[in-house]
Amino acid sequence: MTTPQAIDWNSLASELTGIEIINDPTQVAKLSLDYYHFSPVLESQLKDKRGNIVVRPTTVAEVLEIARVCVKYKAPLTVRGSGTGNYGQCIPLNGGLILDTTRLNQINWIKPGLASVQPGVKLAAFDKEAHKIGWELRMAPSTYRTATIGGFIGGGSGGIGSITYGVLRDRGNLHAVQVVTLEDQPRVIELRSDQVQKVNHAYGTNGIITELEIPLGPVYPWAEVIVVFDDFMTAARFGQALGDADGLIKKLISIHAWPIPSYFAAVSNYLPEAKHCALLMIAESSLEPFQDLVREYGGEVTYQKSAHEASKGVSLAEFTWNHTTLHARSVDPNLTYLQTSFVNLEQVEHLYHHFGDEVIMHLEFMRVAGKLIPVGLQIVRYSSEDRLNEIIRYHEDYGALIANPHTYILEDGGMKTVDMEQLRFKEIVDPYGLMNPGKMRAWEHR
């Protein structure tokens, strides 16, 4: 493959007449990065990686033209949304062209239960429109205000709402996707139903997403609640019981061991010293029976906002999922994190006590393969890469699954296995290996 250094970028850019091109080094550098610095391992590996130019298409025709030119020059191409990922998914390892999708931001249509959008539509902007007919996105990351739908599908896996709807890869959570290929004659391919898994959570390694058909969930008036507890495992069992209570409608169950609540400055008045907390989104219609569950577990409600009140100002969701890590690192930049799928709370309890203050427990409850499980986004006091790997190995030896956030390799981060369907699709749609090269181990080692 031609190296980016050998490419005449001025000549390449001259063939993209009418398409917005950014070649200012400061802007190119900014648009080459994401939140990879959450990981001290990735920070050292990726800090110097930059693209050569950025393009911002506004139509599928322009995307096809960009694809044609990249193939002609054998130029690496990396797709990005808003760059809110954490694993370097959109950081170019080999330079090249950055395709910024944020101007591909049209909502094609919304109807009950289903919508069609371009990839650059921001999640919050979409929900504002969908709410008008009583629907909303089924799940969203904590970067909901700024993340794009295409970026979430390409680089995310689940989030707020996964307590009900599972993860993005679950059948039915993505109905259809259109992608542009990097063949000698680029084309638009539509994938529907199970075929969408060829590009779902593939880091943009095997197709430029230009359109998505996504299912929706009904909007409930979501109240926001903080409940505090004297004992962490009581808080965790409360979270499990709330998740298992099918009659209580909820969108978020986020459990935090002290001192994590001390990092949440904006709501510090509701988080007493040394108390462990649950940050929750509950349908207003479920609040009365919910109070009985709080009493059963000896919790104390310190904060409650109606859906109307919660729609203004800072949302509790912005202290959950990986925003927890963001807030923790704003206080102590030596902190990092893990992503762990636990089998049960007995596993959580052992690891909570075993690591103590070195690995501070943060749980999010979600459905995986139809079963409610606690998922950890623990805060880790980082000392060295060797120690971090020891912590990961201990978790895995104890039966917990680590989706390693300290690697930019697609397979190593979560699946730990080669997805042959994604590899075979890439061989068809990206025969020169130009799309986000270096991220798919299966392609590098095929």
Secondary structure, 3 states (H helix, E strand, C coil): CCCHHHCCHHHHHHCCCCCEEECCHHHHHHCCCCCHHHCHHHHHHHCCCCCCEEEECCCHHHHHHHHHHHHHHCCCEEEECCCCCCCCCCCCCCCCEEEECCCCCCEEEEECCEEEECCCCEHHHHHHHHHHHCEEECCECCCCCCCEHHHHHHHCCCCECHHHHCCCCCCCCCCEEEEECCCCCCCEEEEEHHHHHHCCCCCCCCCEEEEEEEEEEECCCEEEEEEEECCHHHHHHHHHHHHHCCCCCEEEEEEECCCHHHHCHHHHHHCCCCCEEEEEEEEHHHHHHHHHHHHHCCCEEEEEECHHHHCCCCCHHHHCCHHHHHHHHHHCCCEEECCEECCCHHHHHHHHHHHHHHEECEEEEEEECCEEEEEECCEEECCCHHHHHHHHHHHHHCCCEECCCCCCCHHHHHHCCCCHHHHHHHHHHCCCCCECCCCCHHHHCC
